Amino acid sequence: MVMEKLKKVKELVIETVESYNTDWEYLNLDLTEFIETVNKTDNLDELDDYVTDYLYSENILEKEYEVADFWKYIFREVAGLN
């Protein structure tokens, strides 16, 4: 059950970042390494740290509340609350 939820979190993270990359033309990022790293991460805390750092370092999200909203969306979707 835990691994299933982690898999869903990883899928949503990738899907959401890909949509940012597509919708926001100025990004134009090569997400290959990002996707590989997300897929091979089996620890939620490590995934959180990596994705959060990536969102900031690539200027995808710049404000703390934006990153908090990103994770809130991911976890609500996984929990089936949306």
C-alpha positions in Angstrom: 0.0 0.0 0.0 2.8 2.5 0.9 4.7 1.7 -2.3 1.6 2.1 -4.3 1.0 5.6 -2.8 4.6 6.5 -3.4 4.3 5.4 -7.0 1.2 7.6 -7.4 3.1 10.5 -5.8 5.9 10.1 -8.3 3.5 9.9 -11.2 1.7 13.1 -10.2 5.0 14.9 -9.6 6.3 14.1 -13.0 2.9 14.8 -14.7 2.6 18.2 -12.9 6.2 19.3 -13.7 5.8 18.2 -17.3 2.6 20.3 -17.5 4.4 23.3 -16.1 7.1 22.8 -18.7 4.5 22.6 -21.5 2.2 25.4 -20.3 4.9 27.9 -19.4 6.8 28.4 -22.7 9.7 30.2 -21.0 10.8 27.0 -19.1 11.7 24.7 -22.0 13.5 22.3 -19.7 15.0 18.9 -20.5 13.2 16.8 -17.9 15.1 13.5 -18.6 17.3 13.6 -15.5 14.5 14.9 -13.3 12.2 12.0 -14.4 14.9 9.4 -13.9 15.8 10.7 -10.5 12.1 10.8 -9.4 11.5 7.3 -10.7 14.4 5.8 -8.9 13.7 7.5 -5.5 12.0 5.1 -3.1 11.9 7.4 0.0 9.3 10.1 0.3 11.5 12.5 2.3 14.3 12.2 -0.3 11.7 12.7 -3.1 10.3 15.8 -1.3 13.8 17.2 -0.9 14.9 16.5 -4.5 11.7 17.8 -6.1 11.5 20.9 -3.9 15.1 21.8 -4.7 14.5 21.2 -8.4 11.4 23.4 -8.4 13.4 26.3 -6.8 16.7 25.8 -8.8 15.0 25.7 -12.2 12.8 28.7 -11.2 9.7 26.7 -11.8 8.2 27.9 -8.5 9.8 30.8 -6.7 7.8 31.3 -3.5 7.5 29.1 -0.5 3.7 29.1 -0.7 3.8 28.0 -4.3 5.9 24.9 -3.4 3.6 24.3 -0.4 0.6 24.4 -2.8 2.3 22.1 -5.2 2.8 19.4 -2.5 -0.7 20.0 -1.1 -2.1 19.3 -4.6 0.0 16.1 -4.9 -1.0 14.7 -1.6 -4.7 15.6 -1.9 -4.8 13.8 -5.3 -3.1 10.7 -3.8 -5.4 10.7 -0.9 -8.4 11.0 -3.2 -9.6 14.2 -1.7 -10.0 16.1 -5.0 
